[in-house]
Amino acid sequence: MIRSILLTAFLMTSGTIFSQKLSSVSYQDGPQKLNGMVTSNVGKKLPGVLILPAWKGIDDEAKNSALELEKQGYIAFIADIYGEGNIPADNTSAAKASGYYKQNYEAYQKRISAALDQLKKSGAIPDKIAVIGYCFGGTGALEAARGNLPVAGVVSIHGSLAKDQTRKNGPLSAKILIENPADDKSVTQQDYDNLIKEMNEGNADWQIITYAHSRHTFTDPKSQDYNEVMAKRAWNHTLMFLKEILK
């Protein structure tokens, strides 16, 4: 009897695990074909989270985040920024590809906007959508706020904080959470100070959390920078922020 109960519980748990998966979704930005991924709760009317991946495109960190967000009751969509045929194969090509979108921020915002449209088509409630991004995607999360894209909030996770200082600061309607590793050598004090100035001048609802003893890619288990304790804290802060603004 006990064995039967345990077997039933195991099968129920296994069914939940194996039923949770990501599906590929093709969409367009003009003539460019893009290939994103969406959680299995597609079609339900739920809050949505757009995930902007790091500089090599859709990776395991983005996929795992999407699956975890589904467990929390969100439809998660992972954006394809580069497009079919343009996915970087190594760090050199990733630096070049991501650098293009950092310099051509309007093109980056346009790709993010296309992904947001696809997230809405997947069932996400239009006024309950947030953007989170890792590294290059963290820069994109800030660009979503700067472009005043229709999102409730953004989370930049070890993203670049710099902005071309020839660009004027403007109003920022999205709530902003920045998860910044203390030992990220790619972020200068000037970048940090300029961002705070930009957010204050934009009258933004903003918060920066700095994680001690953490280098650039501290949330990625595959990275040499991985800091398990701080990564868990950062994820909990992300979930708390999303719950506040979307539920």
N, C-alpha and C positions, 0 to 999 in steps of 0.2 A: 504493500500500500504506500509506504513512504517512498520507495523507489519510483513508483508510478507518479506520485505528486512531484518529486524532484525532476523526473523526466519531462513532465508536462511544463513545469516552470522553465526548464532549460530550453525546450522547444519554443515556448512563447518568447523568451528573451532572444533566442537566436533569430526567430522570425523578425523581431523588431530591428535587430542589427542588420540582417541581410536585406531587409526591405528598404533600408535607407541607402540611397545611392544618388549619384549625380548624373544628369543627362546632358549630352551635348546639344547646343542650340545654335543654329546659324542665323545671322542677321546681317544687316548691311549698314555701311556708312557711305552713301553714294555708290560708286562702283566697287568699293572694297568689301569683300566678304569677310565677316568676322565670325569667330567660333567661340562662344562662351559656354558656360556650364550653369545648370540650375538644379536646385534641390528637388527631391521627389514629391514635395507638397505643392508643386506647381498647380495652378488653377484654383487654389483655395484663396479666400479673401483674408489675407493676413498682412501684418506689417512686413516691409521688405528691407533687406540690406544688400547693397551693392558692394562687392569686394573688388578692389583694384590690386592686382598682384604686383610682385616685385619685378625687377628689370628684365628677367628672362621670360616673362609671361606666366601663364597659369602653371602653378607649381603645387607641391604637396601641402605647403603651409596654407595656401589659399583654399585648397580643397578641404582640408581638415577643418578650417574655420567655417566653411559653408555647412558642413555636416553638423558641427557643434551648434551653429546658429539655428539650423532646422530643429534640433532638439529643444531649443528655447522658444520655438513657436514663430520663427521668421521664415519667409521665403528668401533664400539667398541666391544671388546671381553673381557669377564671377565673370568680369568683363575681359574681353580680348581687345587690347589697345592697338596692337601692331597689325593684326589682320593675317589672313591666310597667306602663306608664302613668305611672311616677314618675321617669323619668330626667331629670335637670336639663338645661335648655336653655342656661343661662348661669351666670356666676359667682355671681350673687345667689341664684339658686335652688339652686345647688350648695352654697353656704355654709349655706343654711337646711336643706337635706336632710341634709347631713353633720353639721351641728350637732345635729340631732335625735338621731342615733345616738350621737354622742359623749356627750350628756346621758343618753340612755336606753341605757346600755351593755349591759344585759341583752338588749334587742331586737337590738343589734348582734351580740352573742355568739350569739344564736339564729339569725340569718341566716348567720353563719359556720358554725355547726354544721350547718345544712341543706346548705350547699355542701360541707362535708366528707363528709357522707353520700353526696352525689351523686358525689364524687370516688371514694369506695370502690366505688360501683356501677359506675364506669367501669373498674374493675380494679385500682386502687391497693391495694398491700399495707397492710392496716389499721395495722400497727405501724411502718410506714415512710412516714410522711406529715409534711410540714412546711408551714408557711404563710409566704408572703412578701407584703409589702404596700407600696404606694407612697403617700406623703402621708396622706390619709384612710385608705387601706388599711394604711399603716404603723401607724396608731393601732389599726386592727383586729387587726393581728398581735400587738400587745401585749395587746389584750383577749382574744385566743385563749389567751395564756399566763395572764392573770389569771383567766380562767374555767376554767383547767385542762382545756381541751378536749383530746381524745386525739390529741395531735401530739407528735412527737419534738423539734421546735424551731420557732422563729419568727425571721423577719428583718424588722425595721422599717426601711424605706428612706425617709429624710427624713420620718418620721412625727411627729405631735405626741407629745411625751413627757409631757404633763401628765395628771394624774388628779385628780379631785375629792378633796380632802384629807379629806372626811368619810368616804370609803371606807377601810375598814381594810385594811392590808397582810396578805397571806396567803401560803401556800406556793406556790412557782412550780416546777412539775416540768419544764416544757419548757426546753430550752436556748435562750438568747436572744442574738441578734446585732443590734446597733443600728448603722446606718450613718447618721451624723449630719454634715450639712454645717456647717462651722465658722462660716459667716456667715448661718445661718438665723435671721432676726430673729423668727420665730414661736416659737422655743424660748428661754425665759429660763433664767438660771443657776439659779433656784429650781426650775424644772421638771426640769432636769438633775440637780441634787442630790437632789431628792425621788425621782426614778426610781432612782438608785443606792441610796438608802436602802431603797426598796421591794424592789429585787432582792436586796440583802444580807439584809434581814429575811426574805425568802422563800426564802433559801438557794439561790438560782438559780445555774446555770452561765451566766454572762453575759459579754458583751464589747461594748464600744463602740469603734467606729472613727470618728475624726473626719477629714474631708476638707478640706484647706486650700483657701482661695480659692474656696469653694463656697457658693452660696446655695441657697435652699429646694429648687427642683426641678432640681437639678444633674444628674440622670441622664436627663432627658427631652430628646431631640434637638430637639423642637419648642419648647422653653422658652428664653426669654432667659437663664435661669440655667444653661443647659447648659454643663458643663465636661467635655469629651471625655476628657481624661486621667483625671480623678477618677472619671468614670462607668465607664470600663473597669476601673479598680482595684476599684471597688465591686462590679461584676458578678463579677469574679474572686474577690473575698472571699465573695460569696454562693455561688458554685459550690463553693468550698473547704469552706465550712460545711455545705452540703447533702451533699457527698460524705462528710464526716466522720460525720454523724448518720444518713444514710439508706443508705449502701452498705457 
